[in-house]
Amino acid sequence: MEILNDPAFVVPQALPGRRGIAWLRSHGARFSEGPDHERRRGIAVRLLNAVPLERLREPGHPVATLAAALGLPRHVATDVEIVSAGYQPHDPVTSEADAAVDRLVEIAGGRWDEETAALIGLLVQGCAATRSAIVGHHPPVPATRRISPSGQEILVSLENAPFGAGRHACPGEKHAEALLAGARRFTGLHDADEPLLLPNAWDFASAAALARQGYLAIGTTSLGVAASHGLPDAAGATYAETLALARSLVRLPVPVTVDVEAGFGLDPAELAAELTSVGVAGINIEDGRGDRLEPVDEQCERISALKAAAPELFVNARVDTYWLQLDPESTLPRSRAYADAGADGIFVPGVREEHLIENLVASLGDTPLNLLAELPFQRLRNLGVRRVSTGSLLYRTAITQAVAAADAYRGGGSAPAAMSYDHIESLAPARRPEAWAGR
């Protein structure tokens, strides 16, 4: 702490640069001192002060969230991660990182000035640190570097000063805390006194109507999404439709988790990065395909890859042993293996025997157990279940009622009571930031 407050110990200086990483280092506050540092830090503080903290408490990739709050598209998070890996003076500069900086400058307006450097710098400096905090590291950044009066580079521990100290202290402590709260928001819903009752929607209107009813989070149903588009369920055929729905649902003022079937045959890291950058809070991934179960070790690798790519993404690992009636004796070892691989929750659809539910809850310990709404809600609560999903029930009910209404009218009866046209039309909310404001 004394070194951080001592002006005689300076930050490592960046060499001048006209493009790429070298330009970013040499035009930001992080690697400058004196008047340059004061001026550049002032720009960063002004940019941060213009961001309402409530806009940072959204689920999803924290850098994408911060980027959107700063007026940039969420997809810049991918390039920010590339730059972050090569940002420090002791990091090797790669052509990939240089190209990522160039793209970020163009997206930010194309001006190679200190304002743009400050904007990109805020994203880059918050990238690894926030991700580190999400996985529980303290301090998120273990150390920083200073140059002593004799010219020696010193590694300074941040154990007792996680946001630094002195003239280079992080100016975004409250912003970082808000981003962390947003990243943990959905996970926290699984630690409440009551189980999280998760209704599963199939389009924007169904999700918006449920959110308006006060449900704390919304899931999707793969059957509903597939059938609504004339496609088969559990065949890996609906990635484009699922992604489009996710982009729509994240406008709602509640966290959204999506059913990705068995992963659509995509690279798990790429799938996780795509969904979390959109703002999705969680996913549900199956271990059953058709008439077979995935090998446990392969499914564990997928889960680990998902969490490594997006630690803020709540991964609900589905165990299909009872749903497909395949090797139900492996339910407990599969559940434990997935939890050990990093799964945030375990979903075992189809299990109804109370003694089996109790065994699962006891075996999983702190990892939440998710079941379908096949037993009374309060009974599941008393058994220790922490999340209850409606699955395709609401979609099947809606289709059933639609057909029944048409048949009733054709048979001479009256049309049943329904939500008004105006009520349905009003379900579309404002743009996402305003929808989240104050929540």
C-alpha positions as CSV (number, residue, x, y, z in Angstrom):
1,M,0.0,0.0,0.0
2,E,2.8,2.4,0.8
3,I,4.4,1.8,-2.5
4,L,1.1,2.5,-4.3
5,N,0.8,5.8,-2.5
6,D,4.5,6.8,-3.1
7,P,4.9,9.1,-6.2
8,A,8.5,7.9,-6.4
9,F,7.3,4.5,-7.5
10,V,5.9,4.9,-11.0
11,V,3.9,2.6,-13.4
12,P,5.8,0.8,-16.2
13,Q,5.9,3.3,-19.1
14,A,4.6,2.4,-22.5
15,L,6.6,3.0,-25.6
16,P,5.0,5.3,-28.2
17,G,2.8,3.6,-30.8
18,R,0.6,4.6,-33.7
19,R,-1.6,1.5,-34.0
20,G,-2.7,-1.6,-32.2
21,I,-1.7,-2.5,-28.7
22,A,1.2,-0.1,-28.7
23,W,-1.1,2.8,-29.4
24,L,-3.5,1.7,-26.7
25,R,-0.8,1.4,-24.1
26,S,0.8,4.7,-24.9
27,H,-2.5,6.7,-25.0
28,G,-4.2,5.4,-21.8
29,A,-3.9,6.4,-18.2
30,R,-2.8,3.0,-17.1
31,F,0.8,3.4,-18.2
32,S,1.3,7.1,-17.9
33,E,2.3,9.5,-15.2
34,G,2.2,13.2,-14.5
35,P,0.0,15.6,-16.5
36,D,-0.7,12.9,-19.1
37,H,-2.0,10.5,-16.5
38,E,-4.1,13.2,-14.8
39,R,-5.7,14.2,-18.1
40,R,-6.3,10.7,-19.4
41,R,-7.7,9.5,-16.0
42,G,-10.0,12.5,-16.0
43,I,-11.5,11.3,-19.4
44,A,-12.0,7.8,-18.0
45,V,-13.7,9.1,-14.8
46,R,-16.0,11.3,-17.0
47,L,-17.0,8.3,-19.1
48,L,-17.7,6.2,-16.0
49,N,-19.7,8.9,-14.3
50,A,-22.0,9.1,-17.3
51,V,-23.1,5.4,-16.8
52,P,-26.0,4.8,-14.4
53,L,-25.0,1.9,-12.2
54,E,-28.4,0.2,-12.7
55,R,-27.5,-0.4,-16.4
56,L,-24.6,-2.5,-15.3
57,R,-26.7,-4.9,-13.2
58,E,-27.8,-7.0,-16.2
59,P,-26.9,-10.7,-16.6
60,G,-24.5,-11.9,-19.3
61,H,-21.0,-11.1,-20.2
62,P,-19.9,-8.2,-18.0
63,V,-17.8,-6.5,-20.7
64,A,-20.7,-6.7,-23.1
65,T,-22.9,-5.1,-20.5
66,L,-20.3,-2.3,-19.9
67,A,-19.8,-1.8,-23.6
68,A,-23.6,-1.4,-24.1
69,A,-23.7,1.1,-21.3
70,L,-20.9,3.1,-22.9
71,G,-22.7,3.2,-26.2
72,L,-20.9,0.4,-28.0
73,P,-22.4,-2.9,-29.4
74,R,-22.3,-5.8,-27.1
75,H,-20.3,-8.0,-29.6
76,V,-17.1,-5.9,-29.0
77,A,-16.6,-8.2,-25.9
78,T,-14.9,-10.7,-28.2
79,D,-12.3,-8.3,-29.3
80,V,-11.9,-6.9,-25.8
81,E,-10.9,-10.3,-24.5
82,I,-8.3,-10.7,-27.3
83,V,-6.8,-7.3,-26.4
84,S,-7.0,-8.0,-22.6
85,A,-4.7,-11.0,-23.1
86,G,-1.9,-8.8,-24.5
87,Y,-2.5,-5.5,-22.8
88,Q,0.2,-5.4,-20.1
89,P,3.7,-4.3,-21.1
90,H,5.0,-7.7,-20.0
91,D,2.6,-9.5,-22.3
92,P,3.7,-10.4,-25.8
93,V,2.1,-8.4,-28.6
94,T,0.3,-10.4,-31.2
95,S,-1.0,-9.5,-34.6
96,E,-4.4,-10.8,-33.5
97,A,-4.4,-8.3,-30.6
98,D,-3.2,-5.4,-32.8
99,A,-6.0,-6.2,-35.3
100,A,-8.6,-6.3,-32.4
101,V,-7.5,-2.9,-31.2
102,D,-7.9,-1.5,-34.8
103,R,-11.4,-3.0,-35.0
104,L,-12.4,-1.5,-31.6
105,V,-11.2,1.9,-32.7
106,E,-13.3,1.8,-35.8
107,I,-16.4,0.7,-33.9
108,A,-15.8,3.4,-31.4
109,G,-15.9,6.1,-34.1
110,G,-12.5,5.7,-35.9
111,R,-10.7,8.4,-33.9
112,W,-7.2,7.6,-32.7
113,D,-7.3,9.9,-29.7
114,E,-7.2,9.8,-25.9
115,E,-10.9,9.7,-25.6
116,T,-11.1,6.5,-27.7
117,A,-8.1,5.0,-25.8
118,A,-9.9,5.7,-22.5
119,L,-13.1,4.1,-23.7
120,I,-11.3,0.9,-24.9
121,G,-9.1,1.0,-21.8
122,L,-12.1,0.8,-19.5
123,L,-13.4,-2.3,-21.2
124,V,-10.0,-4.0,-21.3
125,Q,-9.0,-3.3,-17.7
126,G,-12.4,-4.6,-16.5
127,C,-12.3,-7.7,-18.6
128,A,-10.0,-10.2,-16.8
129,A,-10.6,-8.6,-13.4
130,T,-14.4,-9.0,-13.5
131,R,-14.2,-12.5,-14.8
132,S,-11.7,-13.3,-12.1
133,A,-14.1,-11.9,-9.4
134,I,-17.0,-13.9,-10.8
135,V,-15.2,-17.2,-10.2
136,G,-14.3,-16.1,-6.7
137,H,-10.7,-15.0,-6.8
138,H,-9.7,-12.5,-4.2
139,P,-8.3,-10.1,-5.0
140,P,-9.4,-10.4,-8.7
141,V,-6.1,-9.0,-9.8
142,P,-3.4,-10.4,-7.5
143,A,-0.7,-7.9,-8.1
144,T,0.4,-4.8,-10.0
145,R,3.8,-3.5,-11.1
146,R,5.8,-0.4,-10.1
147,I,9.2,0.9,-11.1
148,S,11.3,1.9,-8.1
149,P,13.5,5.0,-8.1
150,S,16.5,2.8,-8.9
151,G,14.7,1.5,-12.0
152,Q,13.9,-1.9,-10.6
153,E,10.5,-3.4,-11.5
154,I,8.6,-4.5,-8.4
155,L,5.5,-6.7,-8.1
156,V,3.1,-5.2,-5.6
157,S,0.5,-7.4,-3.9
158,L,-3.1,-6.2,-4.0
159,E,-4.3,-8.5,-1.3
160,N,-5.4,-5.6,0.9
161,A,-6.2,-3.2,-1.8
162,P,-8.2,-5.1,-4.5
163,F,-8.9,-1.9,-6.4
164,G,-5.5,-0.4,-6.0
165,A,-4.5,2.8,-4.1
166,G,-3.1,6.2,-4.7
167,R,-3.2,8.1,-8.0
168,H,-3.7,4.9,-10.0
169,A,-6.5,3.4,-7.9
170,C,-9.3,2.0,-10.0
171,P,-11.9,4.7,-10.5
172,G,-14.6,2.2,-11.3
173,E,-15.0,0.3,-8.0
174,K,-18.8,0.8,-7.8
175,H,-19.1,0.0,-11.5
176,A,-17.2,-3.3,-11.0
177,E,-19.5,-4.2,-8.1
178,A,-22.6,-3.5,-10.2
179,L,-21.2,-5.7,-13.0
180,L,-20.5,-8.5,-10.6
181,A,-24.0,-8.2,-9.1
182,G,-25.5,-8.5,-12.6
183,A,-23.3,-11.5,-13.4
184,R,-24.5,-13.2,-10.1
185,R,-28.1,-12.2,-10.3
186,F,-29.5,-15.3,-11.8
187,T,-27.4,-17.6,-9.7
188,G,-28.6,-15.9,-6.6
189,L,-32.2,-16.8,-7.4
190,H,-31.4,-20.4,-6.6
191,D,-30.5,-19.5,-3.0
192,A,-33.8,-18.1,-2.0
193,D,-36.2,-19.4,0.7
194,E,-38.5,-20.7,-2.1
195,P,-37.5,-22.7,-5.1
196,L,-37.1,-20.7,-8.3
197,L,-40.2,-21.4,-10.3
198,L,-39.1,-21.1,-13.9
199,P,-41.8,-20.8,-16.5
200,N,-40.6,-21.8,-20.0
201,A,-41.6,-19.6,-22.9
202,W,-41.5,-20.2,-26.6
203,D,-41.7,-16.7,-28.1
204,F,-41.4,-13.1,-27.0
205,A,-45.1,-12.6,-26.2
206,S,-45.3,-15.7,-23.9
207,A,-42.1,-14.6,-22.1
208,A,-43.2,-11.0,-21.7
209,A,-46.6,-12.0,-20.4
210,L,-45.0,-14.3,-17.8
211,A,-42.5,-11.6,-16.8
212,R,-45.3,-9.2,-16.3
213,Q,-46.9,-11.7,-13.9
214,G,-44.0,-11.4,-11.6
215,Y,-41.9,-14.4,-12.4
216,L,-38.3,-13.7,-11.4
217,A,-36.7,-15.4,-14.5
218,I,-37.8,-16.9,-17.8
219,G,-36.6,-20.1,-19.5
220,T,-37.3,-21.4,-23.0
221,T,-38.7,-24.7,-24.1
222,S,-36.9,-26.4,-26.9
223,L,-40.1,-28.2,-27.9
224,G,-42.0,-24.9,-28.1
225,V,-39.2,-23.2,-30.1
226,A,-38.9,-26.2,-32.5
227,A,-42.6,-26.8,-33.0
228,S,-43.3,-23.1,-33.5
229,H,-40.9,-23.1,-36.4
230,G,-42.0,-26.4,-37.9
231,L,-38.7,-28.2,-36.8
232,P,-38.1,-31.3,-34.8
233,D,-37.1,-31.1,-31.2
234,A,-33.8,-32.5,-29.8
235,A,-32.4,-32.7,-33.3
236,G,-29.9,-29.8,-33.1
237,A,-31.9,-28.0,-35.8
238,T,-32.9,-24.8,-34.0
239,Y,-29.8,-22.9,-33.1
240,A,-30.6,-20.0,-35.3
241,E,-34.2,-19.8,-34.0
242,T,-33.0,-20.2,-30.3
243,L,-30.4,-17.4,-30.8
244,A,-32.9,-15.1,-32.4
245,L,-35.3,-15.7,-29.5
246,A,-32.6,-15.1,-27.0
247,R,-31.8,-11.8,-28.6
248,S,-35.4,-10.9,-28.2
249,L,-36.0,-12.1,-24.7
250,V,-33.0,-10.3,-23.1
251,R,-35.0,-7.1,-23.6
252,L,-37.1,-8.2,-20.7
253,P,-36.5,-7.0,-17.1
254,V,-35.7,-10.5,-15.8
255,P,-32.9,-12.9,-16.4
256,V,-33.3,-15.4,-19.3
257,T,-32.0,-18.9,-19.6
258,V,-32.3,-20.9,-22.8
259,D,-32.5,-24.5,-23.6
260,V,-29.7,-25.4,-26.0
261,E,-30.7,-29.1,-26.3
262,A,-27.4,-31.0,-26.5
263,G,-25.4,-28.0,-27.7
264,F,-26.5,-27.9,-31.4
265,G,-23.2,-29.7,-32.3
266,L,-21.3,-26.4,-31.8
267,D,-18.1,-25.8,-30.0
268,P,-19.1,-25.3,-26.3
269,A,-16.8,-22.3,-25.8
270,E,-18.2,-20.6,-28.9
271,L,-21.8,-21.3,-27.9
272,A,-21.2,-20.0,-24.4
273,A,-19.5,-16.8,-25.7
274,E,-22.2,-16.1,-28.2
275,L,-25.1,-16.5,-25.7
276,T,-23.5,-14.6,-22.8
277,S,-22.5,-11.7,-25.1
278,V,-26.1,-11.4,-26.1
279,G,-27.0,-11.1,-22.4
280,V,-28.3,-14.6,-21.6
281,A,-28.0,-15.6,-18.0
282,G,-28.0,-19.3,-18.2
283,I,-28.4,-22.4,-20.4
284,N,-29.8,-25.9,-20.0
285,I,-27.8,-28.6,-21.8
286,E,-28.9,-32.2,-22.2
287,D,-26.8,-35.4,-22.0
288,G,-29.3,-37.5,-24.0
289,R,-29.5,-37.7,-27.7
290,G,-32.3,-39.8,-29.2
291,D,-32.0,-43.2,-27.7
292,R,-28.6,-42.9,-26.1
293,L,-26.8,-41.0,-23.3
294,E,-23.6,-39.1,-23.9
295,P,-20.4,-40.6,-22.3
296,V,-20.0,-38.9,-18.9
297,D,-16.4,-37.8,-19.6
298,E,-17.4,-36.1,-22.9
299,Q,-20.3,-34.3,-21.3
300,C,-18.0,-33.2,-18.4
301,E,-15.6,-31.8,-21.0
302,R,-18.5,-29.8,-22.6
303,I,-19.5,-28.4,-19.2
304,S,-16.0,-27.4,-18.3
305,A,-15.5,-25.7,-21.7
306,L,-18.8,-23.8,-21.2
307,K,-17.8,-22.5,-17.8
308,A,-14.2,-21.7,-18.8
309,A,-15.5,-19.6,-21.7
310,A,-18.2,-17.8,-19.7
311,P,-18.0,-18.2,-15.9
312,E,-20.9,-15.8,-15.5
313,L,-23.2,-18.2,-17.5
314,F,-25.3,-20.5,-15.2
315,V,-24.9,-24.0,-16.7
316,N,-27.8,-26.3,-15.8
317,A,-26.7,-29.8,-16.7
318,R,-29.6,-32.1,-17.6
319,V,-29.4,-35.7,-16.7
320,D,-31.7,-37.7,-19.1
321,T,-31.6,-41.0,-17.4
322,Y,-35.2,-40.9,-16.2
323,W,-36.5,-38.8,-19.1
324,L,-35.3,-41.4,-21.7
325,Q,-35.5,-44.4,-19.3
326,L,-31.8,-45.2,-20.0
327,D,-29.6,-46.4,-17.2
328,P,-31.4,-44.7,-14.3
329,E,-28.8,-46.2,-11.9
330,S,-26.2,-43.8,-13.3
331,T,-28.3,-40.8,-12.3
332,L,-26.4,-40.0,-9.1
333,P,-22.8,-40.5,-10.5
334,R,-23.7,-38.5,-13.6
335,S,-25.1,-35.7,-11.4
336,R,-22.0,-35.6,-9.2
337,A,-19.6,-35.7,-12.2
338,Y,-21.4,-32.8,-13.9
339,A,-21.3,-30.8,-10.7
340,D,-17.6,-31.5,-10.3
341,A,-17.0,-30.4,-13.9
342,G,-18.4,-27.0,-13.0
343,A,-22.2,-27.3,-13.6
344,D,-24.1,-24.7,-11.6
345,G,-27.2,-26.7,-11.4
346,I,-28.4,-30.3,-12.1
347,F,-31.7,-31.0,-13.9
348,V,-33.2,-34.5,-13.7
349,P,-36.5,-34.4,-15.6
350,G,-38.9,-37.4,-15.1
351,V,-37.9,-38.4,-11.6
352,R,-40.9,-38.4,-9.2
353,E,-40.0,-40.8,-6.5
354,E,-39.5,-38.8,-3.3
355,H,-36.7,-40.9,-1.9
356,L,-34.8,-40.5,-5.1
357,I,-35.2,-36.8,-5.0
358,E,-34.0,-36.7,-1.4
359,N,-31.0,-38.7,-2.3
360,L,-30.2,-36.4,-5.2
361,V,-30.5,-33.3,-3.0
362,A,-28.2,-34.8,-0.3
363,S,-25.7,-36.0,-2.9
364,L,-25.4,-32.7,-4.7
365,G,-24.9,-30.6,-1.5
366,D,-24.7,-26.9,-2.5
367,T,-25.4,-27.6,-6.2
368,P,-29.1,-26.8,-6.9
369,L,-31.4,-29.6,-8.1
370,N,-33.9,-28.7,-10.8
371,L,-37.0,-30.8,-11.5
372,L,-40.0,-30.5,-13.7
373,A,-43.3,-29.4,-12.3
374,E,-44.5,-33.0,-11.9
375,L,-45.1,-32.9,-8.1
376,P,-46.8,-30.1,-6.1
377,F,-44.6,-27.1,-5.7
378,Q,-44.5,-27.0,-1.9
379,R,-43.7,-30.7,-1.8
380,L,-40.7,-30.2,-4.0
381,R,-39.7,-27.3,-1.8
382,N,-39.9,-29.5,1.3
383,L,-37.7,-32.1,-0.4
384,G,-35.0,-29.5,-1.0
385,V,-35.5,-28.9,-4.7
386,R,-34.2,-25.4,-5.6
387,R,-35.6,-24.9,-9.1
388,V,-38.8,-26.1,-10.7
389,S,-39.2,-25.8,-14.5
390,T,-42.5,-26.0,-16.4
391,G,-40.7,-27.4,-19.5
392,S,-43.0,-27.7,-22.5
393,L,-46.2,-27.7,-20.3
394,L,-47.2,-24.1,-20.9
395,Y,-46.6,-24.4,-24.7
396,R,-48.6,-27.7,-24.9
397,T,-51.4,-26.1,-22.8
398,A,-51.5,-23.0,-25.0
399,I,-51.8,-25.1,-28.2
400,T,-54.5,-27.3,-26.5
401,Q,-56.5,-24.3,-25.4
402,A,-56.2,-22.7,-28.9
403,V,-57.6,-25.8,-30.6
404,A,-60.3,-26.1,-27.9
405,A,-61.3,-22.4,-28.4
406,A,-61.6,-22.9,-32.2
407,D,-63.6,-26.1,-31.8
408,A,-65.9,-24.5,-29.2
409,Y,-66.7,-21.7,-31.5
410,R,-67.2,-24.0,-34.6
411,G,-69.6,-26.0,-32.5
412,G,-71.8,-23.0,-31.8
413,G,-70.3,-22.0,-28.4
414,S,-68.8,-18.7,-27.4
415,A,-65.2,-17.8,-27.6
416,P,-63.5,-18.1,-24.2
417,A,-62.2,-15.2,-22.3
418,A,-58.8,-14.1,-23.4
419,M,-56.3,-11.3,-22.9
420,S,-57.3,-8.2,-24.9
421,Y,-55.6,-7.2,-28.1
422,D,-54.3,-4.0,-26.4
423,H,-52.8,-6.1,-23.5
424,I,-50.9,-8.4,-25.9
425,E,-49.7,-5.4,-27.9
426,S,-48.4,-3.7,-24.8
427,L,-46.1,-6.6,-23.9
428,A,-43.3,-5.3,-26.0
429,P,-41.1,-3.3,-23.6
430,A,-38.8,-0.4,-24.3
431,R,-35.2,-1.0,-25.3
432,R,-33.4,-3.2,-22.9
433,P,-31.6,-0.6,-20.8
434,E,-34.8,1.2,-19.9
435,A,-36.5,-2.1,-19.2
436,W,-33.9,-2.9,-16.6
437,A,-33.7,0.6,-15.1
438,G,-34.1,0.6,-11.3
439,R,-34.3,-3.2,-11.0
